[in-house]
């Protein structure tokens, strides 16, 4: 866990800087300076491109992570041309997907024109957005395979959000109109792709020459099969994460998408520890599978589940204890997102609490299971949204998401338990939940204060109860080690 702990801390710090920037953008500035429909447009474009990029990449990002140890060659630059080979296929996939988006436009016009006309108006921005996102994902996963995860976290979490902040302010103060804002909003993803590509050049890892002799017929067949199944898995997984936003935009409008997205973003805080750890852990797991080192995988599975749940519980308790304060900061029309905050937050807590189960499966020889389960759950999610959105609006979408994510993680847990005997749960896992509940209950004893005083006092009480109990009960060895490191550095300083 040494490499994972070190880079995990670095990426977590960058991620939380990104969260602060994202909170300023999504929760404070977008709702205040943009009409809900304009804000909702940015969310729908991101959701559509996130899914479309998975089709374009056709499993390439998973290939890079899983097969990099096989391609790796320290003596020969370029690691047998893995990046160049992946870039070839990504260009083909992007062209095919761009054509598909153009063919689908009449259907989009039919289903979105009435409630989400702005999406139809800016539909063609999807094409350059798709190309930029594909390149940035390709380069980001290659840096992950090289164990240089910090750089892609910087670009995705900090650079994009800082640039968006500049664009929002430029629009608000009248320097750019909304049309130019949207063009530059998409253009920043081109800058991210260029930045990642330049970084690979700087570290001597940007090599596009493909060693065709390395690609034996057997390897080509293996890669093709793996790409097919992991592409389906990636598409369905991204659909599960974005289908609610896409369907809300179609069924009840971009304005409601904006209300949903604010609440959804607030609970996205819970994803940060998982994203930071998985960026480092999944390549390590891939190496462990190559060595058939199941003990390492089992250890990483348990530790990531425990650490992610610990941070996620603290965040969820803090968010829900302050929900009234959070919505007081927003325009009144956004208050309908309260129960979105609860249901999606609970679902995300469950999600992070199951550790890197998906990464273990997709890097193993049983990656097909992840594909099949994702497809089944995608169908279930769409059906649940079709039922709950008409009944309960954006809260219905949140309920559907909660059910889907819970079922998704349970299926992967059961599979890993039956197939390998892996399980992330111990008494510490359940104790963390108990400590979180105790911290929340004690915070309720505080009488209501003025807005910022209430936020500070309530959050302080929760932290003051939660962290000491975690340390006294030794619920996370990594947390204890991290605090010891901080203490020793502080004393030396």
Buried (B, 14 or more C-beta within 10 A) or exposed (E): BEEBBEBBBBBBEBBBBBBEBBBBBBBBBBBEBBBBBBBBBBBBBBBBBBBBBBBBBBBBBBBBBBBBBBBBBEEEEBBBBBBBBBBBBBBEBBEEBBEEBEEEEEEBBEBBEEBBBBBBBBBEBBBBBBBBBBBBBBBBBBBBBBBBBBBBBBBBBBBBBBBBBEBBEBBBEEEBEBEBBBBBBBBBBBBBBBBBBEBBEEEEBBBEEBBEEBBEEEEEEBBEEBBBBBBBBBBBBBBBBBBBBBBBBBBBBBBBBBBBBBBBBBBBBBBBBBBBBBBBBBBBBBBBBBEEBEEBBBEBBBBBBBBBBBBBBBBBBBBBBBBEBBBEBBEEEBEBBBBBBBBBBBBBBBBBBBBBBBBBBBBBEBBBBBBBBBBBBBEBBBEBBEEBBEEBBBBBBBBBBBBBBBBBBEBBBEBBEEEBEBBBBEEBBEBBEEBBEBBBEBBEEBEEEEBEEBBEBBBEBBBEBBBEBBEEBEBBEBBEEBBEEEEEEEEEE
